[in-house]
């Protein structure tokens, strides 16, 4: 079954069927006839042919740092809901916080010509910035800010400041577990918010009470264990 046979069965031209399949203008009467023929025959348009004709794949690549994160899973669910409504399909790429994996998938999606990329970023290296500079595929950065690109992110500095300020009303002795300052949002901004809130409350923290771990539950556990043992 092909587009010519659909046109013959519907009693319309091939061009009319093509407009129908590509959401072009077709009269209500002809649209209903074509719909019934497609439904009765079970015809499925060739996705490859549509891609060649429209230059669109209806695919969106989503690069994420770790799939077992509750926050990330909720973000992906939201992305999926919207894209599904718009007729797009999702390709997930889980990098496990590996910078080289992120670069690999950024390159892969660029070559495979997806219609867009959502990059849930952890940190930006010089290689990231160089690759993004030459990126031709529409891309949105989620969770980090980078000048010159569409970004969706929260105020990590203010969040850390407000949490610390609230805790400072309850006690005076503090410790901190964070990640590397190379991560601008979760690392550097949250740490600065924490330190500024302590400074505002005229509180101090000993250097040995500041622990730097990685983006894993196990790392957080080990850092907390060290603090309690010390």
N, C-alpha and C positions, 0 to 999 in steps of 0.2 A: 504494500500500500504506500503510495507516494502522493505528493501534492497535486499532480495531474489527475490522478484517479479520484481524489477528494473533490476536485473541481468538477469533473464529469458527473459524479453522483449527485452533487449539489446543484448542478445546472448553472454554474457560474464560471467566470474566467479564472485562470490560474493566478492572475494578479490580484483578484479579489480575495482568494484564499490566503495568499501571501500577506495582504494587508491585515486580514483577520488574525493571522498567527502572530503578526508583529504589532498588534494593537493600533493599527491604522484605522482610517474611517471606512466603515462598511455599514450600509443601511440596516436598520433593525430587522427587516424581513430576511435579507440574505444572511445576516449574522446568525439568525435562529436556524436557518436551513443548514448552514455549514456546521454549526454546533451539534446538531442532531446527527449529521453524517459522521462527524468525528467520534461522537459518543458511541454510535452503533458499530463503527468499524474498529474502534480502539486505536485509532491512528495516533502515533507519537512523533512529533517533529524531530528531525535529526539535530541534536545539540551541536555537533561539529559544523553542520551546514549553517545553523543560526549564528555560530561564533564567527565563521568566515564572512557572513553577510553583514552582520551588525558590528563586528569588531568588539563584541562584549562576551564575556564568559559567564556572567552572573555568579561569579565566585569571589568571595572575600577571604583573604588570609588573615588569621588572628594569631599573633605570636605572643605567647604567655610564658611567664617565668617558672611557674610550678602549678600543675593541674590539681594538686591535693590541697590547695589553699581555699579556705571558705570564702574569703573575700574575692579571690580570682574567679572561683566557680560562679559566684553571684554576678560578677561583671560579665562573664561569658554568657550566662543565661540571658541577661538583658540585651547583649549584642545580638544573640541568636534570635530572640523574640522579634526585634525590629527588622533584622535582615530577612527573616522568613516572611514577614508581612509584605516586604517589598519585592519578594520573588528571588532573593539571593540565597546561595548556599554557603556554608561555613567550612573552611579548612583550618583545623587547629594544629598549631605547632608548639609543642611543649619543650622548653629549652633547659629545664632544671637549673636555672640561674647560671647557665654556661654562656659566657660572652661569645665564644666561637660558634656555638649553636645558633645564637641570635643572628650573628652575621651571615651564617649559612642560609638560614631561612629567609632573611631579608633579600639575599641574592637570588634564592630559588623562586620566591614569589615574583620578583622583578622579571625573571626569565620566563616564567610560566604565564605571564601576562594575566594575572588576576585583575579584577576591576578595581580593587582597593586593598589596603592593608590597615589593620588595627594593631598597633604595636604597644603591648602592655610592658613598658620598659622598667628595668631595674636601675641601670646607670648608663651613661653615655661615655664611651671611650673616644679617642681620636679616630679610630677606625669606623665607629658608628657614624660620627659626624661626617666623615668623608663619604661614606656610602650613601647617607641620606641626602647629602649635597647633590649627588648625581642621580637621585631617585626620580623616575618619571611617573611611577604609579602613584595615584592619590593615597596619602597615608595620614592617619590620625594617631597621635601619641597619647597614651592613657597612663596616668599615675605619675608622670614627670613633666616638667616644663623645659622646652628648648625653643629659644627665640627663632622665629621665622617659620614655625610649623604649627598646624592646628593641634592644640593640646587640651586635654581634659584632666584636671588634677585638683586635689584638695589642698587646703592650707595646712601643711604639716607643721610649720613653725607655730602657728596660732593654736593648733590642737595640742601640741606638746606643752606650750606655755600655759594654757588654761588648765590642763590636767595637773601640772606641777603646782600651779598657783593654788588649786583646790587642795592638793595634798599638803601644801605648806601650812594650811590652817589646822592640820591634824597632828603634825610632827615636825621635827627639826633635823633628823638624821636621814640622809638620802644616799641612795646608790643608783647607778644608771647602767643599763644593759642596752647597747645599740649595735649598729653595723658600721662598716667603714664609711668615712666622710666622703669617699669617692662617689657614694650614692647621694646625690644632691638632696632628694626629698626625704627619704626615710633615714638616711645617715646624717647629713650635715644640718638640714633644717630642723629636724626634731631635736637634735642635740642642742642646737643654739636656742631653741624655744625653752628647753629644760633649764639651761644655764642662765638665760636671761630672767626667767621666773625666780630662780634662786637668788640672783643678784638683786632683783627688786625687793625680795623679802629679807635682804641682808643675811642670807644663809650661805654657807660654804659647803663644798664637797671635796673630800680628799681624793687625790689622783688615783689611789689604789682602789677606790670605790667605783671607778669608771671602767666598765668592761666592754670590749668590742668582740662581737661574735659574727656569725654568718646568718644567712636567711634560712635557718632550719630550726625546728622544734628542739632537736638534740643539742644544738649549739646554745640555745637559750637556757636549756636545762643545765648544761655544764657551767655556763657563766654564773647562774644563780647558785649552783652548788659551791663554786669557788667563793662567792661572796659570803655565804653562810659559814663555810669552814674557816674563813679568815676572821 
